Amino acid sequence: MLRAAGFTDIGTADDPAWDTAYQEIYRQALAVPSEKGTALAGLQDEARRRLPTAHLLRRIAVTALRPAR
């Protein structure tokens, strides 16, 4: 898809530590008391939704260049 859009030098990277950190952030957020309507409460809601399936995800970084026209 990126090549079809004119991108070149496409690369990907991944690191299992990224997945571990992602899940640990959610676990730590759930361990802290929060008040309704705060950013932390929002993060906790997200953690409750995403942690059950977090082990199914793989975080990657994609880089690509598109030559100037």
CHARMM internal coordinates of N, CA and C (Angstrom, degrees):
IC EDIT
DIST 1 N 1 CA 1.4323
DIST 1 CA 1 C 1.5313
ANGL 1 N 1 CA 1 C 109.90
DIST 1 C 2 N 1.3231
ANGL 1 CA 1 C 2 N 117.08
DIHE 1 N 1 CA 1 C 2 N -43.93
DIST 2 N 2 CA 1.4669
ANGL 1 C 2 N 2 CA 119.15
DIHE 1 CA 1 C 2 N 2 CA 179.84
DIST 2 CA 2 C 1.5236
ANGL 2 N 2 CA 2 C 111.25
DIHE 1 C 2 N 2 CA 2 C -65.55
DIST 2 C 3 N 1.3242
ANGL 2 CA 2 C 3 N 116.74
DIHE 2 N 2 CA 2 C 3 N -41.48
DIST 3 N 3 CA 1.4643
ANGL 2 C 3 N 3 CA 119.35
DIHE 2 CA 2 C 3 N 3 CA 178.13
DIST 3 CA 3 C 1.5281
ANGL 3 N 3 CA 3 C 111.03
DIHE 2 C 3 N 3 CA 3 C -62.22
DIST 3 C 4 N 1.3237
ANGL 3 CA 3 C 4 N 117.58
DIHE 3 N 3 CA 3 C 4 N -40.98
DIST 4 N 4 CA 1.4640
ANGL 3 C 4 N 4 CA 121.45
DIHE 3 CA 3 C 4 N 4 CA 178.89
DIST 4 CA 4 C 1.5249
ANGL 4 N 4 CA 4 C 111.19
DIHE 3 C 4 N 4 CA 4 C -62.43
DIST 4 C 5 N 1.3291
ANGL 4 CA 4 C 5 N 116.80
DIHE 4 N 4 CA 4 C 5 N -26.75
DIST 5 N 5 CA 1.4600
ANGL 4 C 5 N 5 CA 121.20
DIHE 4 CA 4 C 5 N 5 CA 179.11
DIST 5 CA 5 C 1.5261
ANGL 5 N 5 CA 5 C 111.91
DIHE 4 C 5 N 5 CA 5 C -88.05
DIST 5 C 6 N 1.3412
ANGL 5 CA 5 C 6 N 117.60
DIHE 5 N 5 CA 5 C 6 N 3.20
DIST 6 N 6 CA 1.4474
ANGL 5 C 6 N 6 CA 121.19
DIHE 5 CA 5 C 6 N 6 CA 176.27
DIST 6 CA 6 C 1.5121
ANGL 6 N 6 CA 6 C 115.44
DIHE 5 C 6 N 6 CA 6 C 95.70
DIST 6 C 7 N 1.3052
ANGL 6 CA 6 C 7 N 118.05
DIHE 6 N 6 CA 6 C 7 N 8.39
DIST 7 N 7 CA 1.4594
ANGL 6 C 7 N 7 CA 120.51
DIHE 6 CA 6 C 7 N 7 CA 179.46
DIST 7 CA 7 C 1.5238
ANGL 7 N 7 CA 7 C 110.46
DIHE 6 C 7 N 7 CA 7 C -83.40
DIST 7 C 8 N 1.3417
ANGL 7 CA 7 C 8 N 115.50
DIHE 7 N 7 CA 7 C 8 N 149.01
DIST 8 N 8 CA 1.4605
ANGL 7 C 8 N 8 CA 121.66
DIHE 7 CA 7 C 8 N 8 CA 178.01
DIST 8 CA 8 C 1.5220
ANGL 8 N 8 CA 8 C 107.98
DIHE 7 C 8 N 8 CA 8 C -130.45
DIST 8 C 9 N 1.3108
ANGL 8 CA 8 C 9 N 116.79
DIHE 8 N 8 CA 8 C 9 N 179.26
DIST 9 N 9 CA 1.4660
ANGL 8 C 9 N 9 CA 121.95
DIHE 8 CA 8 C 9 N 9 CA 178.52
DIST 9 CA 9 C 1.5261
ANGL 9 N 9 CA 9 C 111.39
DIHE 8 C 9 N 9 CA 9 C 46.49
DIST 9 C 10 N 1.3078
ANGL 9 CA 9 C 10 N 115.93
DIHE 9 N 9 CA 9 C 10 N 52.10
DIST 10 N 10 CA 1.4625
ANGL 9 C 10 N 10 CA 122.12
DIHE 9 CA 9 C 10 N 10 CA -177.53
DIST 10 CA 10 C 1.5258
ANGL 10 N 10 CA 10 C 108.94
DIHE 9 C 10 N 10 CA 10 C -83.30
DIST 10 C 11 N 1.3127
ANGL 10 CA 10 C 11 N 115.53
DIHE 10 N 10 CA 10 C 11 N 131.34
DIST 11 N 11 CA 1.4544
ANGL 10 C 11 N 11 CA 120.12
DIHE 10 CA 10 C 11 N 11 CA 179.51
DIST 11 CA 11 C 1.5177
ANGL 11 N 11 CA 11 C 111.08
DIHE 10 C 11 N 11 CA 11 C -137.90
DIST 11 C 12 N 1.3129
ANGL 11 CA 11 C 12 N 115.73
DIHE 11 N 11 CA 11 C 12 N 156.02
DIST 12 N 12 CA 1.4652
ANGL 11 C 12 N 12 CA 121.29
DIHE 11 CA 11 C 12 N 12 CA 176.11
DIST 12 CA 12 C 1.5189
ANGL 12 N 12 CA 12 C 108.66
DIHE 11 C 12 N 12 CA 12 C -132.20
DIST 12 C 13 N 1.3083
ANGL 12 CA 12 C 13 N 115.16
DIHE 12 N 12 CA 12 C 13 N 153.41
DIST 13 N 13 CA 1.4620
ANGL 12 C 13 N 13 CA 121.34
DIHE 12 CA 12 C 13 N 13 CA 176.46
DIST 13 CA 13 C 1.5161
ANGL 13 N 13 CA 13 C 108.17
DIHE 12 C 13 N 13 CA 13 C -145.51
DIST 13 C 14 N 1.3071
ANGL 13 CA 13 C 14 N 115.24
DIHE 13 N 13 CA 13 C 14 N 148.24
DIST 14 N 14 CA 1.4579
ANGL 13 C 14 N 14 CA 119.70
DIHE 13 CA 13 C 14 N 14 CA 174.16
DIST 14 CA 14 C 1.5221
ANGL 14 N 14 CA 14 C 108.22
DIHE 13 C 14 N 14 CA 14 C -147.27
DIST 14 C 15 N 1.3132
ANGL 14 CA 14 C 15 N 114.88
DIHE 14 N 14 CA 14 C 15 N 160.99
DIST 15 N 15 CA 1.4556
ANGL 14 C 15 N 15 CA 120.99
DIHE 14 CA 14 C 15 N 15 CA -179.25
DIST 15 CA 15 C 1.5237
ANGL 15 N 15 CA 15 C 107.10
DIHE 14 C 15 N 15 CA 15 C -153.62
DIST 15 C 16 N 1.3182
ANGL 15 CA 15 C 16 N 118.57
DIHE 15 N 15 CA 15 C 16 N 122.60
DIST 16 N 16 CA 1.4653
ANGL 15 C 16 N 16 CA 120.37
DIHE 15 CA 15 C 16 N 16 CA 179.71
DIST 16 CA 16 C 1.5297
ANGL 16 N 16 CA 16 C 112.83
DIHE 15 C 16 N 16 CA 16 C -55.13
DIST 16 C 17 N 1.3222
ANGL 16 CA 16 C 17 N 117.38
DIHE 16 N 16 CA 16 C 17 N -26.28
DIST 17 N 17 CA 1.4678
ANGL 16 C 17 N 17 CA 120.55
DIHE 16 CA 16 C 17 N 17 CA 178.68
DIST 17 CA 17 C 1.5222
ANGL 17 N 17 CA 17 C 111.57
DIHE 16 C 17 N 17 CA 17 C -63.60
DIST 17 C 18 N 1.3292
ANGL 17 CA 17 C 18 N 118.05
DIHE 17 N 17 CA 17 C 18 N -28.92
DIST 18 N 18 CA 1.4612
ANGL 17 C 18 N 18 CA 120.71
DIHE 17 CA 17 C 18 N 18 CA 177.73
DIST 18 CA 18 C 1.5208
ANGL 18 N 18 CA 18 C 110.24
DIHE 17 C 18 N 18 CA 18 C -63.45
DIST 18 C 19 N 1.3165
ANGL 18 CA 18 C 19 N 116.66
DIHE 18 N 18 CA 18 C 19 N -43.25
DIST 19 N 19 CA 1.4625
ANGL 18 C 19 N 19 CA 120.51
DIHE 18 CA 18 C 19 N 19 CA 179.47
DIST 19 CA 19 C 1.5251
ANGL 19 N 19 CA 19 C 110.93
DIHE 18 C 19 N 19 CA 19 C -66.19
DIST 19 C 20 N 1.3084
ANGL 19 CA 19 C 20 N 116.16
DIHE 19 N 19 CA 19 C 20 N -40.87
DIST 20 N 20 CA 1.4650
ANGL 19 C 20 N 20 CA 120.89
DIHE 19 CA 19 C 20 N 20 CA 178.45
DIST 20 CA 20 C 1.5264
ANGL 20 N 20 CA 20 C 110.40
DIHE 19 C 20 N 20 CA 20 C -62.18
DIST 20 C 21 N 1.3159
ANGL 20 CA 20 C 21 N 117.23
DIHE 20 N 20 CA 20 C 21 N -45.01
DIST 21 N 21 CA 1.4661
ANGL 20 C 21 N 21 CA 121.42
DIHE 20 CA 20 C 21 N 21 CA -179.68
DIST 21 CA 21 C 1.5270
ANGL 21 N 21 CA 21 C 110.96
DIHE 20 C 21 N 21 CA 21 C -64.06
DIST 21 C 22 N 1.3170
ANGL 21 CA 21 C 22 N 117.09
DIHE 21 N 21 CA 21 C 22 N -42.33
DIST 22 N 22 CA 1.4636
ANGL 21 C 22 N 22 CA 122.88
DIHE 21 CA 21 C 22 N 22 CA 178.63
DIST 22 CA 22 C 1.5285
ANGL 22 N 22 CA 22 C 110.11
DIHE 21 C 22 N 22 CA 22 C -56.33
DIST 22 C 23 N 1.3126
ANGL 22 CA 22 C 23 N 117.02
DIHE 22 N 22 CA 22 C 23 N -48.05
DIST 23 N 23 CA 1.4575
ANGL 22 C 23 N 23 CA 120.90
DIHE 22 CA 22 C 23 N 23 CA -178.97
DIST 23 CA 23 C 1.5261
ANGL 23 N 23 CA 23 C 111.64
DIHE 22 C 23 N 23 CA 23 C -70.19
DIST 23 C 24 N 1.3194
ANGL 23 CA 23 C 24 N 117.45
DIHE 23 N 23 CA 23 C 24 N -36.69
DIST 24 N 24 CA 1.4585
ANGL 23 C 24 N 24 CA 120.70
DIHE 23 CA 23 C 24 N 24 CA -179.42
DIST 24 CA 24 C 1.5291
ANGL 24 N 24 CA 24 C 111.81
DIHE 23 C 24 N 24 CA 24 C -67.57
DIST 24 C 25 N 1.3057
ANGL 24 CA 24 C 25 N 117.38
DIHE 24 N 24 CA 24 C 25 N -36.05
DIST 25 N 25 CA 1.4722
ANGL 24 C 25 N 25 CA 120.60
DIHE 24 CA 24 C 25 N 25 CA 175.83
DIST 25 CA 25 C 1.5212
ANGL 25 N 25 CA 25 C 109.63
DIHE 24 C 25 N 25 CA 25 C -58.35
DIST 25 C 26 N 1.3148
ANGL 25 CA 25 C 26 N 116.76
DIHE 25 N 25 CA 25 C 26 N -45.78
DIST 26 N 26 CA 1.4679
ANGL 25 C 26 N 26 CA 120.36
DIHE 25 CA 25 C 26 N 26 CA 178.94
DIST 26 CA 26 C 1.5217
ANGL 26 N 26 CA 26 C 111.53
DIHE 25 C 26 N 26 CA 26 C -64.24
DIST 26 C 27 N 1.3261
ANGL 26 CA 26 C 27 N 117.52
DIHE 26 N 26 CA 26 C 27 N -43.36
DIST 27 N 27 CA 1.4677
ANGL 26 C 27 N 27 CA 120.15
DIHE 26 CA 26 C 27 N 27 CA 179.96
DIST 27 CA 27 C 1.5287
ANGL 27 N 27 CA 27 C 111.28
DIHE 26 C 27 N 27 CA 27 C -62.56
DIST 27 C 28 N 1.3119
ANGL 27 CA 27 C 28 N 116.55
DIHE 27 N 27 CA 27 C 28 N -42.48
DIST 28 N 28 CA 1.4618
ANGL 27 C 28 N 28 CA 120.70
DIHE 27 CA 27 C 28 N 28 CA 179.06
DIST 28 CA 28 C 1.5252
ANGL 28 N 28 CA 28 C 110.96
DIHE 27 C 28 N 28 CA 28 C -65.59
DIST 28 C 29 N 1.3120
ANGL 28 CA 28 C 29 N 117.11
DIHE 28 N 28 CA 28 C 29 N -40.25
DIST 29 N 29 CA 1.4761
ANGL 28 C 29 N 29 CA 120.36
DIHE 28 CA 28 C 29 N 29 CA 178.98
DIST 29 CA 29 C 1.5243
ANGL 29 N 29 CA 29 C 110.68
DIHE 28 C 29 N 29 CA 29 C -61.41
DIST 29 C 30 N 1.3159
ANGL 29 CA 29 C 30 N 117.46
DIHE 29 N 29 CA 29 C 30 N -38.76
DIST 30 N 30 CA 1.4639
ANGL 29 C 30 N 30 CA 120.92
DIHE 29 CA 29 C 30 N 30 CA -179.67
DIST 30 CA 30 C 1.5332
ANGL 30 N 30 CA 30 C 112.41
DIHE 29 C 30 N 30 CA 30 C -70.88
DIST 30 C 31 N 1.3243
ANGL 30 CA 30 C 31 N 117.05
DIHE 30 N 30 CA 30 C 31 N -19.41
DIST 31 N 31 CA 1.4607
ANGL 30 C 31 N 31 CA 120.79
DIHE 30 CA 30 C 31 N 31 CA -177.90
DIST 31 CA 31 C 1.5310
ANGL 31 N 31 CA 31 C 113.03
DIHE 30 C 31 N 31 CA 31 C -84.77
DIST 31 C 32 N 1.3219
ANGL 31 CA 31 C 32 N 117.57
DIHE 31 N 31 CA 31 C 32 N -5.22
DIST 32 N 32 CA 1.4670
ANGL 31 C 32 N 32 CA 121.96
DIHE 31 CA 31 C 32 N 32 CA -175.36
DIST 32 CA 32 C 1.5289
ANGL 32 N 32 CA 32 C 109.51
DIHE 31 C 32 N 32 CA 32 C -109.48
DIST 32 C 33 N 1.3243
ANGL 32 CA 32 C 33 N 118.34
DIHE 32 N 32 CA 32 C 33 N 134.30
DIST 33 N 33 CA 1.4684
ANGL 32 C 33 N 33 CA 119.71
DIHE 32 CA 32 C 33 N 33 CA 176.08
DIST 33 CA 33 C 1.5333
ANGL 33 N 33 CA 33 C 110.43
DIHE 32 C 33 N 33 CA 33 C -65.39
DIST 33 C 34 N 1.3237
ANGL 33 CA 33 C 34 N 116.05
DIHE 33 N 33 CA 33 C 34 N 145.58
DIST 34 N 34 CA 1.4666
ANGL 33 C 34 N 34 CA 119.64
DIHE 33 CA 33 C 34 N 34 CA 178.83
DIST 34 CA 34 C 1.5184
ANGL 34 N 34 CA 34 C 109.95
DIHE 33 C 34 N 34 CA 34 C -140.28
DIST 34 C 35 N 1.3154
ANGL 34 CA 34 C 35 N 114.36
DIHE 34 N 34 CA 34 C 35 N 164.10
DIST 35 N 35 CA 1.4578
ANGL 34 C 35 N 35 CA 120.88
DIHE 34 CA 34 C 35 N 35 CA 176.72
DIST 35 CA 35 C 1.5162
ANGL 35 N 35 CA 35 C 108.89
DIHE 34 C 35 N 35 CA 35 C -106.29
DIST 35 C 36 N 1.3172
ANGL 35 CA 35 C 36 N 116.03
DIHE 35 N 35 CA 35 C 36 N 144.61
DIST 36 N 36 CA 1.4533
ANGL 35 C 36 N 36 CA 121.83
DIHE 35 CA 35 C 36 N 36 CA -179.75
DIST 36 CA 36 C 1.5291
ANGL 36 N 36 CA 36 C 110.28
DIHE 35 C 36 N 36 CA 36 C -56.14
DIST 36 C 37 N 1.3139
ANGL 36 CA 36 C 37 N 115.51
DIHE 36 N 36 CA 36 C 37 N 139.06
DIST 37 N 37 CA 1.4496
ANGL 36 C 37 N 37 CA 121.17
DIHE 36 CA 36 C 37 N 37 CA 176.77
DIST 37 CA 37 C 1.5225
ANGL 37 N 37 CA 37 C 114.89
DIHE 36 C 37 N 37 CA 37 C 86.50
DIST 37 C 38 N 1.3206
ANGL 37 CA 37 C 38 N 117.81
DIHE 37 N 37 CA 37 C 38 N 0.20
DIST 38 N 38 CA 1.4631
ANGL 37 C 38 N 38 CA 120.24
DIHE 37 CA 37 C 38 N 38 CA 178.73
DIST 38 CA 38 C 1.5275
ANGL 38 N 38 CA 38 C 110.60
DIHE 37 C 38 N 38 CA 38 C -92.17
DIST 38 C 39 N 1.3129
ANGL 38 CA 38 C 39 N 115.27
DIHE 38 N 38 CA 38 C 39 N 164.84
DIST 39 N 39 CA 1.4638
ANGL 38 C 39 N 39 CA 119.59
DIHE 38 CA 38 C 39 N 39 CA 177.72
DIST 39 CA 39 C 1.5286
ANGL 39 N 39 CA 39 C 110.79
DIHE 38 C 39 N 39 CA 39 C -60.54
DIST 39 C 40 N 1.3259
ANGL 39 CA 39 C 40 N 116.39
DIHE 39 N 39 CA 39 C 40 N -38.60
DIST 40 N 40 CA 1.4630
ANGL 39 C 40 N 40 CA 119.50
DIHE 39 CA 39 C 40 N 40 CA 179.11
DIST 40 CA 40 C 1.5219
ANGL 40 N 40 CA 40 C 111.04
DIHE 39 C 40 N 40 CA 40 C -63.27
DIST 40 C 41 N 1.3127
ANGL 40 CA 40 C 41 N 117.29
DIHE 40 N 40 CA 40 C 41 N -40.74
DIST 41 N 41 CA 1.4710
ANGL 40 C 41 N 41 CA 120.03
DIHE 40 CA 40 C 41 N 41 CA 177.35
DIST 41 CA 41 C 1.5222
ANGL 41 N 41 CA 41 C 110.63
DIHE 40 C 41 N 41 CA 41 C -61.70
DIST 41 C 42 N 1.3173
ANGL 41 CA 41 C 42 N 116.81
DIHE 41 N 41 CA 41 C 42 N -38.16
DIST 42 N 42 CA 1.4644
ANGL 41 C 42 N 42 CA 120.34
DIHE 41 CA 41 C 42 N 42 CA 176.44
DIST 42 CA 42 C 1.5126
ANGL 42 N 42 CA 42 C 112.11
DIHE 41 C 42 N 42 CA 42 C -64.21
DIST 42 C 43 N 1.3369
ANGL 42 CA 42 C 43 N 116.02
DIHE 42 N 42 CA 42 C 43 N -41.63
DIST 43 N 43 CA 1.4593
ANGL 42 C 43 N 43 CA 120.34
DIHE 42 CA 42 C 43 N 43 CA 177.49
DIST 43 CA 43 C 1.5258
ANGL 43 N 43 CA 43 C 110.69
DIHE 42 C 43 N 43 CA 43 C -64.82
DIST 43 C 44 N 1.3186
ANGL 43 CA 43 C 44 N 116.88
DIHE 43 N 43 CA 43 C 44 N -38.18
DIST 44 N 44 CA 1.4664
ANGL 43 C 44 N 44 CA 120.08
DIHE 43 CA 43 C 44 N 44 CA 177.93
DIST 44 CA 44 C 1.5277
ANGL 44 N 44 CA 44 C 111.34
DIHE 43 C 44 N 44 CA 44 C -65.06
DIST 44 C 45 N 1.3239
ANGL 44 CA 44 C 45 N 117.22
DIHE 44 N 44 CA 44 C 45 N -40.05
DIST 45 N 45 CA 1.4666
ANGL 44 C 45 N 45 CA 120.05
DIHE 44 CA 44 C 45 N 45 CA 176.39
DIST 45 CA 45 C 1.5284
ANGL 45 N 45 CA 45 C 110.31
DIHE 44 C 45 N 45 CA 45 C -60.63
DIST 45 C 46 N 1.3283
ANGL 45 CA 45 C 46 N 114.95
DIHE 45 N 45 CA 45 C 46 N -44.38
DIST 46 N 46 CA 1.4712
ANGL 45 C 46 N 46 CA 119.86
DIHE 45 CA 45 C 46 N 46 CA 178.37
DIST 46 CA 46 C 1.5272
ANGL 46 N 46 CA 46 C 110.27
DIHE 45 C 46 N 46 CA 46 C -62.28
DIST 46 C 47 N 1.3267
ANGL 46 CA 46 C 47 N 116.99
DIHE 46 N 46 CA 46 C 47 N -42.29
DIST 47 N 47 CA 1.4622
ANGL 46 C 47 N 47 CA 121.12
DIHE 46 CA 46 C 47 N 47 CA 179.74
DIST 47 CA 47 C 1.5254
ANGL 47 N 47 CA 47 C 111.13
DIHE 46 C 47 N 47 CA 47 C -60.88
DIST 47 C 48 N 1.3078
ANGL 47 CA 47 C 48 N 117.05
DIHE 47 N 47 CA 47 C 48 N -42.20
DIST 48 N 48 CA 1.4778
ANGL 47 C 48 N 48 CA 120.03
DIHE 47 CA 47 C 48 N 48 CA 179.61
DIST 48 CA 48 C 1.5251
ANGL 48 N 48 CA 48 C 111.25
DIHE 47 C 48 N 48 CA 48 C -63.36
DIST 48 C 49 N 1.3271
ANGL 48 CA 48 C 49 N 116.33
DIHE 48 N 48 CA 48 C 49 N -34.39
DIST 49 N 49 CA 1.4739
ANGL 48 C 49 N 49 CA 119.98
DIHE 48 CA 48 C 49 N 49 CA 179.87
DIST 49 CA 49 C 1.5310
ANGL 49 N 49 CA 49 C 111.65
DIHE 48 C 49 N 49 CA 49 C -76.70
DIST 49 C 50 N 1.3158
ANGL 49 CA 49 C 50 N 116.94
DIHE 49 N 49 CA 49 C 50 N -39.75
DIST 50 N 50 CA 1.4573
ANGL 49 C 50 N 50 CA 120.49
DIHE 49 CA 49 C 50 N 50 CA -169.60
DIST 50 CA 50 C 1.5268
ANGL 50 N 50 CA 50 C 115.94
DIHE 49 C 50 N 50 CA 50 C -94.61
DIST 50 C 51 N 1.3126
ANGL 50 CA 50 C 51 N 117.98
DIHE 50 N 50 CA 50 C 51 N -28.47
DIST 51 N 51 CA 1.4660
ANGL 50 C 51 N 51 CA 119.32
DIHE 50 CA 50 C 51 N 51 CA -177.53
DIST 51 CA 51 C 1.5274
ANGL 51 N 51 CA 51 C 114.15
DIHE 50 C 51 N 51 CA 51 C -59.16
DIST 51 C 52 N 1.3349
ANGL 51 CA 51 C 52 N 119.07
DIHE 51 N 51 CA 51 C 52 N -38.49
DIST 52 N 52 CA 1.4649
ANGL 51 C 52 N 52 CA 117.62
DIHE 51 CA 51 C 52 N 52 CA -178.91
DIST 52 CA 52 C 1.5280
ANGL 52 N 52 CA 52 C 114.54
DIHE 51 C 52 N 52 CA 52 C -59.44
DIST 52 C 53 N 1.3312
ANGL 52 CA 52 C 53 N 117.79
DIHE 52 N 52 CA 52 C 53 N -25.28
DIST 53 N 53 CA 1.4678
ANGL 52 C 53 N 53 CA 120.30
DIHE 52 CA 52 C 53 N 53 CA -179.72
DIST 53 CA 53 C 1.5287
ANGL 53 N 53 CA 53 C 112.59
DIHE 52 C 53 N 53 CA 53 C -116.50
DIST 53 C 54 N 1.3254
ANGL 53 CA 53 C 54 N 117.43
DIHE 53 N 53 CA 53 C 54 N 6.50
DIST 54 N 54 CA 1.4683
ANGL 53 C 54 N 54 CA 120.82
DIHE 53 CA 53 C 54 N 54 CA -176.73
DIST 54 CA 54 C 1.5265
ANGL 54 N 54 CA 54 C 112.16
DIHE 53 C 54 N 54 CA 54 C -59.23
DIST 54 C 55 N 1.3111
ANGL 54 CA 54 C 55 N 117.16
DIHE 54 N 54 CA 54 C 55 N -32.16
DIST 55 N 55 CA 1.4694
ANGL 54 C 55 N 55 CA 120.21
DIHE 54 CA 54 C 55 N 55 CA -179.59
DIST 55 CA 55 C 1.5325
ANGL 55 N 55 CA 55 C 112.27
DIHE 54 C 55 N 55 CA 55 C -67.56
DIST 55 C 56 N 1.3163
ANGL 55 CA 55 C 56 N 117.29
DIHE 55 N 55 CA 55 C 56 N -13.70
DIST 56 N 56 CA 1.4653
ANGL 55 C 56 N 56 CA 121.43
DIHE 55 CA 55 C 56 N 56 CA 179.71
DIST 56 CA 56 C 1.5263
ANGL 56 N 56 CA 56 C 112.56
DIHE 55 C 56 N 56 CA 56 C -88.01
DIST 56 C 57 N 1.3257
ANGL 56 CA 56 C 57 N 117.24
DIHE 56 N 56 CA 56 C 57 N -11.64
DIST 57 N 57 CA 1.4561
ANGL 56 C 57 N 57 CA 122.13
DIHE 56 CA 56 C 57 N 57 CA -176.70
DIST 57 CA 57 C 1.5174
ANGL 57 N 57 CA 57 C 111.62
DIHE 56 C 57 N 57 CA 57 C -93.38
DIST 57 C 58 N 1.3139
ANGL 57 CA 57 C 58 N 114.72
DIHE 57 N 57 CA 57 C 58 N 153.64
DIST 58 N 58 CA 1.4546
ANGL 57 C 58 N 58 CA 121.73
DIHE 57 CA 57 C 58 N 58 CA 174.32
DIST 58 CA 58 C 1.5212
ANGL 58 N 58 CA 58 C 107.53
DIHE 57 C 58 N 58 CA 58 C -132.22
DIST 58 C 59 N 1.2833
ANGL 58 CA 58 C 59 N 116.89
DIHE 58 N 58 CA 58 C 59 N 118.53
DIST 59 N 59 CA 1.4622
ANGL 58 C 59 N 59 CA 121.85
DIHE 58 CA 58 C 59 N 59 CA -179.15
DIST 59 CA 59 C 1.5282
ANGL 59 N 59 CA 59 C 109.10
DIHE 58 C 59 N 59 CA 59 C -83.45
DIST 59 C 60 N 1.3299
ANGL 59 CA 59 C 60 N 115.52
DIHE 59 N 59 CA 59 C 60 N 131.52
DIST 60 N 60 CA 1.4601
ANGL 59 C 60 N 60 CA 121.20
DIHE 59 CA 59 C 60 N 60 CA 177.27
DIST 60 CA 60 C 1.5295
ANGL 60 N 60 CA 60 C 108.90
DIHE 59 C 60 N 60 CA 60 C -134.85
DIST 60 C 61 N 1.3028
ANGL 60 CA 60 C 61 N 115.55
DIHE 60 N 60 CA 60 C 61 N 158.43
DIST 61 N 61 CA 1.4649
ANGL 60 C 61 N 61 CA 122.13
DIHE 60 CA 60 C 61 N 61 CA 172.89
DIST 61 CA 61 C 1.5246
ANGL 61 N 61 CA 61 C 106.78
DIHE 60 C 61 N 61 CA 61 C -117.37
DIST 61 C 62 N 1.3168
ANGL 61 CA 61 C 62 N 115.79
DIHE 61 N 61 CA 61 C 62 N 134.87
DIST 62 N 62 CA 1.4642
ANGL 61 C 62 N 62 CA 121.46
DIHE 61 CA 61 C 62 N 62 CA 179.36
DIST 62 CA 62 C 1.5194
ANGL 62 N 62 CA 62 C 108.22
DIHE 61 C 62 N 62 CA 62 C -119.20
DIST 62 C 63 N 1.3165
ANGL 62 CA 62 C 63 N 115.95
DIHE 62 N 62 CA 62 C 63 N 133.03
DIST 63 N 63 CA 1.4553
ANGL 62 C 63 N 63 CA 121.07
DIHE 62 CA 62 C 63 N 63 CA 175.33
DIST 63 CA 63 C 1.5353
ANGL 63 N 63 CA 63 C 108.51
DIHE 62 C 63 N 63 CA 63 C -123.31
DIST 63 C 64 N 1.3136
ANGL 63 CA 63 C 64 N 115.49
DIHE 63 N 63 CA 63 C 64 N 147.34
DIST 64 N 64 CA 1.4563
ANGL 63 C 64 N 64 CA 120.07
DIHE 63 CA 63 C 64 N 64 CA 178.50
DIST 64 CA 64 C 1.5298
ANGL 64 N 64 CA 64 C 109.10
DIHE 63 C 64 N 64 CA 64 C -158.82
DIST 64 C 65 N 1.2950
ANGL 64 CA 64 C 65 N 115.72
DIHE 64 N 64 CA 64 C 65 N 150.56
DIST 65 N 65 CA 1.4585
ANGL 64 C 65 N 65 CA 121.85
DIHE 64 CA 64 C 65 N 65 CA 177.27
DIST 65 CA 65 C 1.5205
ANGL 65 N 65 CA 65 C 109.63
DIHE 64 C 65 N 65 CA 65 C -113.51
DIST 65 C 66 N 1.3098
ANGL 65 CA 65 C 66 N 114.41
DIHE 65 N 65 CA 65 C 66 N 145.25
DIST 66 N 66 CA 1.4700
ANGL 65 C 66 N 66 CA 119.35
DIHE 65 CA 65 C 66 N 66 CA 174.97
DIST 66 CA 66 C 1.5169
ANGL 66 N 66 CA 66 C 107.34
DIHE 65 C 66 N 66 CA 66 C -124.23
DIST 66 C 67 N 1.3313
ANGL 66 CA 66 C 67 N 116.59
DIHE 66 N 66 CA 66 C 67 N 114.30
DIST 67 N 67 CA 1.4619
ANGL 66 C 67 N 67 CA 119.52
DIHE 66 CA 66 C 67 N 67 CA -177.99
DIST 67 CA 67 C 1.5245
ANGL 67 N 67 CA 67 C 111.81
DIHE 66 C 67 N 67 CA 67 C -57.71
DIST 67 C 68 N 1.3349
ANGL 67 CA 67 C 68 N 115.45
DIHE 67 N 67 CA 67 C 68 N 144.83
DIST 68 N 68 CA 1.4784
ANGL 67 C 68 N 68 CA 120.76
DIHE 67 CA 67 C 68 N 68 CA 177.16
DIST 68 CA 68 C 1.5284
ANGL 68 N 68 CA 68 C 108.65
DIHE 67 C 68 N 68 CA 68 C -65.68
DIST 68 C 69 N 1.2899
ANGL 68 CA 68 C 69 N 114.94
DIHE 68 N 68 CA 68 C 69 N 147.63
DIST 69 N 69 CA 1.4871
ANGL 68 C 69 N 69 CA 119.64
DIHE 68 CA 68 C 69 N 69 CA -179.84
DIST 69 CA 69 C 1.4862
ANGL 69 N 69 CA 69 C 111.08
DIHE 68 C 69 N 69 CA 69 C -101.86
END
COOR INIT
IC SEED 1 N 1 CA 1 C
IC BUILD
